Amino acid sequence: MRGLVRALTLGSVATATSVSPAFADGGADPWDVLAAYCSESDLECTTAKLSYAKTISLPVAFDFDTGWVPQGSDLQVRFFLKIPASTTVELDGALETTWPEAMTLATPGGTHGLLKFDYGLELGAKAKLDVAVVGVPVKWEGDIPYVPKVSFHLAAETTFAPWAFAPTIASATGKSDKLRLFEVNLLDMLGIPKQLSKGGVALDVSGDLTAKYQTERIRIEPAKVTEKPITSATGTTTRSFPGGAFVEYDVFPEGRVDYAGTLHLVPTFFVEVLGKDFNIPVVDIPVSFDIGKQDFVFDPVRVHVPLPDLDDTVTELDFGSVDIGESKTLSLSLKNVGEAKARATGFFDSAAPKAFTAVKPEVLVASQAAETFSVKFSPTARGKVSTVLTLVTNDPDERFIKVALSGQGLGGSPADAGAPGAGEAEADGGCGCRAAPSPSTAGLWVLALAALGLRRRR
């Protein structure tokens, strides 16, 4: 394979584990997260940490605060009106990329999930005084009388384990304190001074709001029409691999928050005697209100996945002629033009003769470096020997590299020295086998044996 070589500037990066990528450089990162090998031994898997946070506010959200005015004055006032109306979702997890089967992608969930919301109303006015009277400092701060003070919040937050795919749901419910909308002092109508006692009817209101978040899918771009998103906690997807030193993916979850809320209108009898309050609720009138749902499409996180990329290598090693009892070593160069560490492990055909052995069965090649894979030829018999060496690599688009091996064994025992004599045949595997005698020479052997027998009788 002709690897794709690219010059990249790399800087400080966020990685998912302490295992470092096989390359480093200086400069600005054109991505968000750099993937790293899953472990020092697992060189066909990378992982990258993912983190997301998004807040969506309704159009009615409002925050007005004058601050203390006028500045530098002995008497200052502050008016504020706030309408909080926002929901926040935070998620974390990882992108795992494995091969050799295509580029197989998974998104295991992390440990931090947060659902938080705040809806309500705050209204108030305050004053503060900082003067000196006859040399005595006087300081005071408090609410301005006769200006309504409102603090009504439907707020809650909860943590959960990402990603909250169905059937899992992250749910939070917020309940407000009671807020008195108005009251009618009936005792005052009967002529009883309110300094002595108050009593009558009032209308209190409280509320509760439940928000439920669920991740619907995790998109991984680029993607063809047939390449689907991940839709479950254990789901995987694949992406085609065009080859090269790296791949990049934009990863982002898509989910939604559903709301269900209720306002509670509570008519109440109240009595206040000598500074003590007594409230007797009459009935709770629930009024449902519907905020609807909010779609949460998180900003993409670009993950850069460095990969090994072994360049073209030789496809044949010819050891030539080697004497029996001697050996010869040849090497092939493995050049890694990729961005991650490469690995090549050698295997010989199971039926191969034992004449070929690997000097080192596994070779690791750093990014932008080269190493040699060496094979020793040690013939044990005369003749030609051949087999195939298969290098199993972690290069995603060149899993197997096959190299043809051949050599010739020479020499042997003194009786077998030189070329094979009459009556000998040499097998291709290096085995010289003696043939059976021919019919023309068999009769001479019989006569010789007979003559020996007659001489012994004399």
N, C-alpha and C positions, 0 to 999 in steps of 0.2 A: 504494500500500500504506500502511496505517496502521501505522507502526512502533511497536514496544513500547518504551516509555521506562521505564527503571528507574534509581533512584538507588542507587548502590553505593558502598561504602567500600572503597578500595583502598590497599594499602601496599607494602612491599618485596616483590618477587616474583622468582621464578626463571624466567628466560626461556631459550629455546633458542639464540637468536642475539643479536647486538648490535642488531638492528632493534627499536626500541621500539614498544609498542602506541600507538595514537593517542589515548589518554586516560590520565589519572592523577588520583589523588585521595589522600586520607589515611585511615588507619584499619586495622582488622584484616581480613585476607583470609579469606573463607569458603571458599576453595579451596586446593589445594596448589601448583599451578603455573599460571602465566598464559601463554597462547600469544601469539606475535607473528607478524607477517607474515614469510614466508620470505625476502623481500628487499624493498628499497625499491621495486622495480618490479613484483614479483609480488604483486599484491593480491588474488589468489584462492587463496591458500595460506597456512596458518599452521602453525607448528611449536612444540612444547613438549617440554622435556627430561623424561625419565622416569628414575627411579632407584629400585632396589629392593634390599633386603637382608633375609634371613630366616635364623634359626638354629633348628634343631629338635634338641632333646635327648631321649634315651631316658629312660624312667622310672628306669632304674638309675643315671643320672648322680648323682654324689655328690662333695661336696667338704667335707672336714672338716680343720681345722687349728687346733690349740690356740694357736698362736703361742708366744712365749717366756713361760713361767710358772715360778715366780711373778715378777711384775714387781718390779724393784728388788733382787732377790736376787743374791748372788754366784754362785750355781749355779742355772742355769736349764735347763729341758728343753723340748722341742717334739716333739709327736707329730702325724703327718698321715696321712690316708687319702684318696686322690682316685681317683674312677672317672670319667674323662672319657668322654663318650658323646654327641657332638654333631656335626652337619653344618651348614655355612653355605654359602649360595648368594647371590651378589651379581650384579646385572644392571643395565645401563643402556641407554637407547635414546631414542626420541622418538615423539611422536604427531604425524602430519601430517594436517591437515584441508584438503581441497580442494573446490572447487565450480566451475562451477554444477551439474554433475550431482549431484543429491542432496547429501548430505554424505559425500564419499568419504574414508575413513580408512585410513591406512597406519601401520605401526609399524617404521620402519627401525631396525636394531640399532645400538648404540653401540660403544664401544671397550673397555669394562671389564666383564669377566665373571670371576667367582671361584668356584671350588669348593674347599672346605676341610673336612677332618674330623679328628677326634681321638677314638680309642677306646683304652682301656687301663686300667692300674692303677698307682697309686703308693702305696707304703707305706714308712714310715720313722720313725725316732726319732733326735733329735739332742740334744746337750748342749753347754753352753758354761760356761766358768769364768772369772771375772774377780776375782782376789784379789791381795793383796800378802803375800808371805812374806818376813819380816825386811826389810821396806821395799822388796822387789823385786817389781814387778808381774808377775803370772803370768796370761796369757790363753791360753785354749784353746777350740777348737770342733771337734766332730766327731761321727761316728755313735756311738750307744750300742751297745756290744758285746752280742751274743747276741739282739739284736732284728733280725728279718729286714728286709732292705732290698730293695724291689721297685720297679723302674721299667720298665714294659712299655707301650709305646705303638705303636699302629697309626695313624699320622698322615701326612697329605700335603695338599698344595694345588696347584692349577694355575689358570692364567688362560686365558681363551678369549674369542672374539668372540661377543657376544650375537646372536641369542637361543638358539642351539643347537637350532633346529628339526631334525627328521629330514630327511636322514640324518645330519646333524652331531650328534656326541655329545661332551660335555666329560667327560674321564676322568682320574682321579687314582688312583695306587696307592701305598700306604704299607707299608713293611716295618719290622718291629721288630728290635731287637738280640736276641741269644740271651739267654735267661734260664734259669739252672740251677735246676731244681725240686728236685733232691736228688742226693746222691752217696754212694757206699758205698766206704769206704777199705779195700780188701782187704789192703793191706800192713800196716795196723794190726792186722788179725785174725791176720796171720802173726807178729806180735810186733815189727815194725819200727817204731821210734818215729816219730811223725808229724813230729817236729822235724827228722828226717833226710830223710825221704822219705814221700810219699803217692802212692797209686796205687789204681785200682779202676775202677768203672763209675759213670756219672752219666746223668741224663736232662735234656737241654736242650730248650727249647721256643722257637720263634720263630713269627712269623706274618706274613701279608701280607693286605691288604684293598684291594679296588678299588671305587671309587664312580664311577658314571656318571650325569651329569645330562643331561636333555633337556627342553626346553620343548614342551609339547603344544599349547597354545593361548594366545592373548592375548584376554581378554574386554574388551569395551567396553560399558559399561552407561550409560543404559538401552538395552535392545534388545528388539525384538519377536521372536516365535518364528521368523520368517523372516529375521531379521537375524543373520547368523552371526558367530562369532568369527574371528580371524585365526589360521591354522594353518600358515603357511609364511613364510619370510624375505621373500618378495616379495609376499605376499598382501595383499589389500585387502578392505574391507567397506564397506557404506553404511548410513547412518542417515537416516530421514526428518527433514525440517526443518520445524517448525511455524511458523517466522517469528519475528522479534524481533531484539533487539540483541546476543544472545550465545547460545551453547550451552555445556553442561557435560557432560563424560563422566568416568565412573569407569573407569580403565584398570588392569588387573592381569593378569600372566602366571600360568599354571598349568602346573606341570611335575612331574617326579618324579626321584628318585634311586634307582637300583638298585645293590645291593651284592653282591659275591662275595668270600668270605674263606676263607683256609686257615690252619690251625695246623700247624706242622711239629714233630713229636715226633722227637727225634734221640738215641737211645742212643749214649753216647760212652765210650771208654776214656780215662782221664786218668792222667797221671804228673806228679808235682811233685818235682823234685830240686834241692836247694840254691836254692830260690826261683824256679826256672824251671819253667814249665808246658808240658806237651805234651798236646794233645787230639786223639784219633783218632776221628772220627765213624764209627759202624758202618753206620747206615742212616737214611734220612729217611722218616718215616711221615707222609704228609699226611692231615690230617683237615679236610674241608670244613665250614664252618659258614655258615648263611644268616641274615643279618639281615632279609632281605626287601627291601621298597621303602618309600620315604617319599614321600608326596605333598607337593609344595611349592605352596601357594596363597598368593601374596603379597598383602600389604595393598594395597587400591586406592589409586591416586593420582588425585585429582580435578583435571581439567584444565578451566580456564575459557578458552573461545575467544571473544574479542570479534569482532563482525561489523559490517559496514556495514548500515545500515537507512534507505533513502531514503523519506521520507514522501510523501504524496500531492502531485502536482504538476499543473499545467494540462495539458490534452490538446489545446489549440487556440490558435494565435496568428494573429490577423487584422491584417494591416498596413494595411488600408484602401487609399486611393488615393494613389499616389506618382507624381510626374512622371518621365517618362523622363529619364535623366541625373542624377536625384537618388537618394537612398537613405534608408532608415529602418531603425532597429535596435530590436528588441524583445527582452526577456529573460524567461526563466522561472526561477523560484527552485527550487533543489535543496536541501532540508533533510535533513540526516543526523542522525537520532535514534538511531543505533547507537553502538557503543562503539569502532569501528575506522574508519579512514579510508575514505571512499567515492570511487569514480571513475566518471565518466560520459564516454563518447566518442561524438560525434555523427556520424551518417551520413545522407546524403540518398538518395532513390531514384535508382538508376542512370539512369533515363529522365527525371529531373527537369530542368526548365529551370535555366539557370545564374543565374537571378535571385536565388536564395537561397544565402547562404554563412554559415558559422559564423565568428564573430569569433575564437573560440579553440576548436579541435576537441576538446580534452580539458579537463575540469575536475576538480580534486581537492577533496573536501569533508572537513574535519576532523570528528572526533566532536563531536556536539552543536553543530554549526555549520551555516551555510547559505552557498551560493555561487550565482551566476547563470550560466546558459548563454545566450549572446547570439547572435541570428541577424540578419543584415543582408539587407534586401530592396532590390535595385537593378534595377528593370524596364528592359528594353531594347526593349520594344515595347508597344503599347497592348493593353489587354485584361486579362482575369482570368487569374491564374497561381496554381496550387496544387500542393502536393506534401506528402510526409510526412517528418518528421524522426524518425529512430530513435536513441535514446540507449541505447547498450550499457553496462550498469553492472556493478559487481561485487557488487551486492546479491544474496544467494543466492536469494531468492524473488521478485525482480523484475528479471530479467535484461534485459528490453527495456522501454523507455518510449517510446511513440509519440505524437508531437505533430503535428497537422494544421496546415499552413502555407498561408495564402492572402493574396493581395494583388491590387491593380488598378493597371495601368500607364496613365498619362494623358499626353496631349500627343504630341509627336513633331516632324517637320519642318513648316515653315509651310504647305506645300501640303496637309498632312494634318491641320492644326489643326482643332479643333472636331469635331463629329459626322461620321461617314462620309457622303459624298455619294452621289448616285445612281450606280449602277454599281459601288459599293464594298461589300464584305462584310467583316465583322470576325470573324476566327476566335477561338475561345475561348482560344487560346494567345497572343493578343496580336498576331497577324499580320493587317494590313489588306491584302487582295489585291484588285486591280482585276478586275472581271468582264468577260467578252467582250461586244461591242456587241449590242444586241437587233435583230431583223429589221426593225422599223419605221423605225429610224434608218439602216440600211445604205444605202437608196436615195438619201437626201439626200446622203450622202458621195460617191456615184457622180456625181450631177449636178454637184456643186461641182467635182470633179476635171475633168469634161468642159469646164466653162466656163473654167477656167484654161487648158486646152489650146487652145481657140479663140482666146483673147486673145493668146496667145504667137504664133500663126500670123499674125495681123494685124501 
